[in-house]
Amino acid sequence: MNPASSGSDDTPNPDVSVRRRAPAAERNRDAILSVLARVLPSSGIVLEIASGTGQHAAHCAAALPGIVWQPSDPDANARTSIAAWRAHAGLANLNAPLALDVLDDDWGIANVAAIVCINMIHIAPWEAAEALFRGAGTRLSAGGVLYLYGPYRRNGAHTAPSNEAFDQQLRANDPRWGVRDMEAVETLGEKAGFTLVETVAMPANNFSVVFEKRA
């Protein structure tokens, strides 16, 4: 796949009314970038799973010019917003968004240097987390990084009352959703050929969780 031409055919539109904004993305983007700048490779294609509004894609691509950032999302409206952020940013290293659902075997992209997934696995069935690791395992070479961000339970307990309330809210909306146990995610990674190399406490009781593909 040609990094310069990969992605969907979503029509770019830089109009501010099309660019969605998530307040949480505005708040956490610099903290996330500080970790990504340290753990991601200096070059290659970085696939972002469930890019949402596209704010992180634009922010990270601008700050990491050696990387080709490949956003994706299964939702057409999200891809429209991502494409709008891409058009607004005008960055040569930010690709058009892929219509990618981790539950599908064909992600529309083969080998990548790293995979980034921000705030997805708690707002999706557990099968999505399993599919994420399974798909990452076939697309990352040894030493490849899989980066996750979001809230987690640790040792069977929530790390803050706000996370417990958020977990209850998620499960009320869909019983298949919920804040995940970090130990369960680590076990999932181990089974898929990954090693948990680092966890970083982040603002608002979130964590950066960094996995590396084993040889």
Stockholm file with secondary structure:
# STOCKHOLM 1.0

chainA/1-215         MNPASSGSDDTPNPDVSVRRRAPAAERNRDAILSVLARVLPSSGIVLEIASGTGQHAAHCAAALPGIVWQPSDPDANARTSIAAWRAHAGLANLNAPLALDVLDDDWGIANVAAIVCINMIHIAPWEAAEALFRGAGTRLSAGGVLYLYGPYRRNGAHTAPSNEAFDQQLRANDPRWGVRDMEAVETLGEKAGFTLVETVAMPANNFSVVFEKRA
#=GR chainA/1-215 SS CCTTTCSCCCCCCCCTTTSCCCHHHHHHHHHHHHHHHHHSCSSEEEEEESCTTSHHHHHHHHHCTTEEEECBCSCHHHHHHHHHHHHHHTCTTBCCCBCCCTTSSCCSCCCCSEEEEESCTTSSCHHHHHHHHHHHHHHCCTTCEEEEEECEEETTEESSHHHHHHHHHHHHHCTTCCCEEHHHHHHHHHHTTEEEEEEEEEGGGEEEEEEEECC
#=GC SS_cons         CCTTTCSCCCCCCCCTTTSCCCHHHHHHHHHHHHHHHHHSCSSEEEEEESCTTSHHHHHHHHHCTTEEEECBCSCHHHHHHHHHHHHHHTCTTBCCCBCCCTTSSCCSCCCCSEEEEESCTTSSCHHHHHHHHHHHHHHCCTTCEEEEEECEEETTEESSHHHHHHHHHHHHHCTTCCCEEHHHHHHHHHHTTEEEEEEEEEGGGEEEEEEEECC
//
